[in-house]
Amino acid sequence: MKIISVRENPEFKNRAIKYFQKSWNGISPKIYEDSISHSINSKNPLPQWYLLLKDETIIGCAGLITNDFISRGDLYPWVCAIFIEEKHRGNTYSSILIHKAKIDAKEFGFNNLYLCTEHIGFYEKFGFRYIGQGYHPWDEESRIYELDL
């Protein structure tokens, strides 16, 4: 298993863009193309985009961003777009991506990590705790979780 930071490995940029677009096809493809492309030379530590490789094949992804389209702009950074290929689920591979986001967030000087999701009981296994509801621009709400670093 290997985690690739797209910022540290810009040669993965196009593969990362395609993978995020495929994995999260309900989101405008321009979002990932623009964010990943600009993250490579950003003056700020965020955003970060990660790929999880198994035998050089991408099997998962995640991001570390300033806001996950949620009303709580006072909270950041957010781990987002966590995705594991269906045939690889159940092997705790998402924990590898979350761990990388935790390490980087702490290195960047943050004390907490956030995520928004509809899943109940999954992210608690990694130490996240529910702290309330947040609201998306498309008139939906999500559960917000926080993790102390």
KOLLOKOL-964169 format. One record per atom (N, C-alpha, C): residue in one letter; x, y, z. Coordinates in pm, whole numbers, plus 32768, in hexadecimal, padded with zeros to 4 digits. Example, Ala and Ser with C-alpha at 12.3 -4.5 7.8 and 13.67 -1.06 7.14 Angstrom:
% residues 2
A85277DC7830C/A84CE7E3E830C/A85287EB6830C/S85057F1F82C4/S85577F9682CA/S850A80038313/
% end
This chain:
% residues 149
M80557F8A8000/M800080008000/M8059807C8000/K803480DC7FAF/K808381577FA9/K802381CE7F99/I803F82397FE4/I7FF282B57FD4/I804683167F83/I800483507F20/I804383B57ECB/I8004843C7EE9/S8055849C7F0E/S802985277F17/S803C85627E8C/V7FD185937E52/V7FDA85C97DCA/V803486457DC9/R803186917E32/R808787077E3A/R811A86DF7E36/E813C86767E7E/E81C786477E82/E81ED85F57E07/N818885C67DBF/N819E85727D48/N814785A67CD6/P8166861C7CA0/P8110865A7C3B/P80FF86077BBC/E815685A67BA7/E814685507B32/E80C684FC7B3C/F808984F67BB2/F800B84AE7BC6/F7F9185087BB1/K7FA685867B91/K7F3785E77B87/K7EC685B67B2E/N7EE385927AB3/N7E79856B7A56/N7E3384EA7A82/R7E7F848B7AB6/R7E4184107AE9/R7DE784307B60/A7E14848A7BB6/A7DC584B07C2B/A7D4484F47C01/I7D4D85517BA5/I7CD585987B77/I7C6F85347B41/K7C9B84DB7AEB/K7C4084787AB0/K7C05841D7B1B/Y7C5883F57B7B/Y7C27839A7BE2/Y7BBF83DD7C3B/F7BD984557C69/F7B77849D7CBC/F7AF784B57C6E/Q7B0384DC7BF0/Q7A8C84F57B9E/Q7A3884777B8F/K7A7984057B79/K7A3383857B69/K79F4835A7BEE/S7A3D836B7C5A/S7A0F833C7CDC/S799D83907D14/W799D84117CF4/W7939846E7D28/W78F084AF7CB2/N78AF845C7C60/N7872848D7BE5/N77F884E77BFA/G77C984F77C73/G775B85527C8E/G778A85E27C9F/I780C85F67CA4/I7848867B7CB6/I787C86A87C2D/S786F87287C11/S78A1875B7B93/S793387347B80/P795686FA7B0D/P79E286D37AF6/P7A4387487AFB/K7A1387BF7AE2/K7A6988377AE6/K7A9C88517B73/I7A4F882D7BD7/I7A7988437C63/I7AFE87FE7C7C/Y7B06877C7C5D/Y7B8187337C77/Y7BF2875D7C1A/E7BD287757B9D/E7C3A87A17B40/E7C7A88247B6F/D7C2888837B94/D7C5989067BBD/D7CA488FF7C43/S7C6888BC7CA5/S7CA688B67D29/S7D2988687D28/I7D2A87F57CE9/I7DA587A57CE6/I7E1287EC7C98/S7DEF88267C27/S7E52886D7BD5/S7E9288E07C21/H7E3F892F7C67/H7E7489A37CAF/H7EB789807D33/S7E9A890A7D68/S7ED588E47DE8/S7F6B88CA7DDD/I7F9888A47D68/I8023887B7D56/I808588EC7D75/N806489657D4C/N80BE89D67D62/N80878A3C7DC6/S80288A117E18/S7FEB8A6D7E77/S80508A9F7EDE/K80428B1C7F05/K80978B557F6E/K80698B257FF8/N7FEE8AF58000/N7FB48AC6807D/N7FBE8A2E8085/P7FBD89F680FD/P7FC889648108/P7F4C891880D9/L7EDB895C80D3/L7E5F891D80A5/L7E3589598020/P7DF8890B7FCA/P7DCD88817FDB/P7E3C881C7FBE/Q7E2587A57FF1/Q7E7987307FD5/Q7E1E86C47F9B/W7E51867C7F3A/W7E05860E7EFC/W7E5985917EFE/Y7E1B85227F26/Y7E6384A57F3A/Y7E2784347EE7/L7E7F83DC7EB9/L7E5783617E77/L7E8E82ED7EC7/L7E3F82837ED1/L7E6C82087F13/L7E8581A17EA6/L7F0181707EA1/L7F2981107E3B/L7F4380877E78/K7F1680237E31/K7F357F997E53/K7F707F5B7DD5/D7FEE7F357DDD/D80337EFE7D67/D80287F5C7CEF/E803B7FDD7D06/E803A80467C9F/E7FB180617C63/T7F4880227C99/T7EC0803C7C6D/T7E7C80957CD5/I7E3980FE7CA9/I7DF181567D06/I7D75810E7D36/I7D6981037DBA/I7CF480C17DF3/I7CA5811D7E51/G7CD681987E65/G7C9081F47EBD/G7CC982807EB5/C7C8082DD7EF5/C7CAA83697EF3/C7C6E83B37F6A/A7CA484297F82/A7C7084847FE8/A7CAF850C7FD4/G7C7385708012/G7CAA85F7800D/G7CAF86338097/L7CFF869A80A5/L7D0886EB811F/L7CF5877B80F2/I7C8487B78117/I7C5A883780DD/I7C2D88998149/T7C148915811E/T7BEB897E817D/T7B54897F8197/N7B03894D813A/N7A7389498150/N7A3488E380F2/D79E0888D8129/D79A1882280DB/D7911884880B7/F790188BE807A/F787C88EE804F/F781988E880C2/I784589178137/I77F3890F81B0/I77F1899781F6/S778689B4823A/S77718A378276/S77D48A5C82E4/R781989FE831D/R78728A17838D/R78FD8A41835C/G79048AB98324/G79828AF082F4/G79E58B0D8364/D79B68B0A83E0/D7A0E8B218452/D7A608AA58476/L7A3E8A34843A/L7A8389B68456/L7AD8898D83DF/Y7B52896783F8/Y7BA9892F838F/Y7C2A890083CF/P7C6E88A3838B/P7C5A886C8305/P7BF987F68306/W7BC987D68290/W7B69876A827B/W7BAA86FC822B/V7B9B86808259/V7BBE86108205/V7B4185F481B1/C7B5585E3812F/C7AE485D980D4/C7AFC856F806B/A7A9385518022/A7A9984F97FAC/A7ADE84747FC9/I7ACB84408041/I7B0583BE8062/I7ABB83548011/F7B07830B7FC3/F7ACB82A67F6D/F7B29822F7F63/I7AF181B77F71/I7B3981397F5D/I7AE980E77EF8/E7B2E80B07E96/E7AEB805B7E34/E7A9E7FED7E7B/E7A287FCF7E49/E79CE7F727E8D/E7A107EEB7EAA/K7A5C7EB57E4D/K7A977E317E63/K7B067E337ECD/H7B317EAB7EF5/H7B9A7EB77F5B/H7B647EE67FE2/R7AE27EFB7FEA/R7AA67F278068/R7AA77EB780CE/G7AA37EDD814E/G7AA47E7B81BA/G7B307E5581E7/N7B957E9B81B2/N7C207E7F81D7/N7C607EF18224/T7C127F4C8255/T7C3D7FC5829F/T7C9C801D824E/Y7C94801881C9/Y7CEA806D8177/Y7CCB81018188/S7C4D812181A7/S7C2D81AE81BE/S7C7B81E58235/S7C9D818F8294/S7CEB81BD8309/S7D7581ED82DF/I7DAC81B68274/I7E2F81E18243/I7E278270820E/L7DBC828D81C5/L7DA883158191/L7D8D83788201/I7D3A83518260/I7D1C83A882D2/I7D9A83C38322/H7DEB835D8336/H7E68836F8380/H7EC483D4833B/K7ECE83CC82B8/K7F21842D826D/K7EEA84BB827E/A7E6784CA8275/A7E2A854E8289/A7E4685828316/K7E408529837A/K7E5D85508404/K7EED857F8413/I7F49853383DD/I7FD7855783E7/I7FF185DE83A6/D7FBD85EF832D/D7FD4866D82E7/D7F9286E3832F/A7F1686D1835B/A7ED1873E83A1/A7F1D8769841D/K7F4E87098467/K7F9C872884DF/K801D876F84BA/E8060873E8452/E80DD877C8423/E80C5880C83F7/F8050882883C0/F802F88B08393/F8003890A8405/G7FFF88D58480/G7FE1892684F5/G7F5289238524/F7F0188C984EF/F7E7588C0851A/F7E6888648593/N7E03887F85E5/N7DEA882F865C/N7D7787CD864B/N7D2687E285E2/N7CB1878E85CC/N7CA5876F8537/L7C5A8707851A/L7C3886E18491/L7BA286CB848E/Y7B6286F28421/Y7AD086EA8415/Y7AA9869A839B/L7A2F866783A0/L79F3862C8328/L795D86368334/C791C863682C0/C7889863482BE/C785E85B9826F/T77F5857982A2/T77C984FA8269/T773C84DA8299/E7700847B8257/E768184438285/E769783BE82CC/H7711838A82C7/H772F830A8309/H772D831B83A1/I76ED82BE83E2/I76EA82BB8474/I772E823A84A1/G7792824784F9/G77D581D38530/G785581AD84E9/F787081E48474/F78E981BF842B/F796182128457/Y795782958451/Y79CA82EA846F/Y79E882F18504/E798982CC8556/E79A282C485E6/E7A10825E8604/K7A1C81F785B0/K7A84819185C2/K7B1181CC85B9/F7B1D823F8576/F7B9E82808564/F7BB482F385C6/G7B5883028627/G7B678368868D/G7B1783E78675/F7ACF83EF8605/F7A7B846585EC/F7A0284628648/R79D684D98672/R795C84E386C2/R78FE85478681/Y787F85268687/Y7816857B864F/Y780C85FC869E/I780B866F8657/I780186EF869F/I778987438673/G773D8716860F/G76C7876185E5/G76AC87568550/Q764887A08526/Q761F87A08499/Q765A88198451/G7670880A83D1/G76998877837A/G7643887582FE/Y764788E182B1/Y75EB88F18241/Y7638890B81C0/H760D88C78156/H764C88D280D3/H76028938807D/P764689708018/P760589D17FC0/P759189967F6F/W758D89127F60/W752388D37F11/W74AD88AB7F69/D749E88ED7FDB/D742B88DF8033/D742088568074/E7494881D8095/E749987A180E3/E74EF87BB815F/E74E5876181BE/E7539876D8234/E758A86ED8248/S75F786F98295/S764E868982B2/S7677868B8343/R769986178374/R76D2860B83F9/R7763863983F2/I778E86858457/I781986B4845F/I785F866884D0/Y78D7863984AF/Y792885F0850F/Y79AD86388522/E79E3862B859B/E7A63866B85BF/E7ABE860185FB/L7B3E861285DE/L7BA685BB8615/L7C138612864F/D7C3685FB86CC/D7CA88642870A/D7D29860586D5/L7D87865C86B1/L7E08862A867D/L7E70862786EB/
% end
